[in-house]
Each structure stands twice: as C-alpha cells, then as structure tokens.
C-alpha cells in the first residue's frame, strides 16, 4: 500500500495560462488613462499587482513581468484572448487571438 501522498500528485507544470477578461479589462482601463510608450516604475508596480492577483504560477508571472511592454502592446491593440504558453523545454511566449 502506498502511503506517500506526494507520489500521487502530478509533477507536470502547467503549459498554458489564459489571462482572464477581467484582468485584461483592468489593464486596459489603466492603458487608456496613461501613455504605455513610457512604462515607468509606477506603471510596473501597478501592473505587477494586477498580474499577481491573476497569475499563480511564478514562472508565468515572471515571464509576464519581464515582457510587460509586449503584453501591454497586445492589450492596446484590442486583443482579448491572450495566453502565456510554455513548451516542454521551458520556452515561453504570448499567444493571441
């Protein structure tokens, strides 16, 4: 009989994170009232707080913060279906559409 409960837990990391419509809407409101061409420290802190509430996986969160300008540009273009993908090698990218 197996008694180690960790043995039953999958070790597979998630390979996709869909950014919610609520999160995108919250960021879009901020973008509309600010110039996204100049991302300053205050903008980064606000976006970090919004994304921290949205993304639980630390690697997805770090990717989103490291690529914040790219994410903001997708939102500014009106993309409402934004995902963060991770392949089996750990490479990550945004998927839109």
C-alpha positions in Angstrom: 0.0 0.0 0.0 1.3 3.4 -1.0 1.1 5.9 1.9 3.1 8.8 0.4 0.6 11.3 -0.8 3.2 13.2 -2.8 3.6 10.2 -5.0 0.0 10.7 -6.2 0.5 14.4 -7.1 1.4 15.1 -10.7 4.8 16.7 -11.2 3.8 18.3 -14.6 3.9 22.0 -14.7 1.1 23.8 -16.5 1.8 24.6 -20.1 -0.7 27.4 -20.6 -2.2 30.3 -18.7 -5.2 32.1 -20.2 -5.2 35.7 -19.0 -8.8 36.5 -17.8 -11.1 39.0 -19.4 -11.3 40.8 -16.0 -7.5 41.2 -15.8 -7.3 42.4 -19.4 -10.1 44.9 -18.8 -8.4 46.2 -15.6 -5.1 46.7 -17.5 -6.9 48.3 -20.5 -8.5 50.9 -18.2 -5.0 51.8 -17.0 -3.6 51.9 -20.5 -6.4 54.3 -21.6 -5.5 56.8 -19.0 -1.7 56.5 -19.3 0.9 56.6 -22.0 2.1 53.0 -22.5 5.0 54.2 -24.6 6.7 55.3 -21.4 6.5 52.4 -18.9 7.8 53.8 -15.6 8.3 52.3 -12.2 4.8 53.3 -11.0 3.3 51.5 -14.1 5.4 48.4 -13.4 4.2 48.3 -9.8 0.5 48.6 -10.7 0.8 46.0 -13.5 2.7 43.7 -11.1 -0.1 44.0 -8.6 -2.8 43.3 -11.2 -0.9 40.3 -12.7 0.0 38.9 -9.2 -3.7 38.6 -8.5 -4.2 36.9 -11.8 -1.3 34.5 -12.3 -0.4 31.9 -9.6 2.4 30.1 -11.4 5.6 32.0 -10.5 7.3 31.2 -13.9 4.3 32.6 -15.9 4.2 35.6 -13.6 7.9 36.3 -14.1 7.5 35.9 -17.8 4.6 38.4 -17.9 6.5 41.0 -15.9 9.7 40.5 -17.9 7.7 41.0 -21.1 5.4 43.7 -19.8 5.8 46.0 -22.8 4.8 43.2 -25.2 1.8 42.3 -23.1 0.7 45.9 -22.9 1.0 46.3 -26.7 -1.3 43.3 -27.3 -3.9 44.7 -24.9 -3.6 48.2 -26.5 -4.2 46.6 -29.9 -7.5 45.2 -28.6 -6.6 41.6 -28.2 -9.0 40.0 -25.7 -7.7 36.4 -25.9 -4.1 36.4 -24.5 -2.4 33.3 -23.3 1.1 32.5 -22.0 2.4 29.3 -23.4 5.3 27.1 -22.2 6.7 24.2 -24.2 8.4 21.1 -22.8 11.8 22.9 -22.9 10.5 25.7 -20.7 10.5 28.3 -23.5 7.6 30.8 -23.1 5.7 33.1 -25.4 2.5 35.1 -25.6 -0.3 33.7 -27.8 -3.0 36.0 -29.0 -6.2 35.5 -31.0 
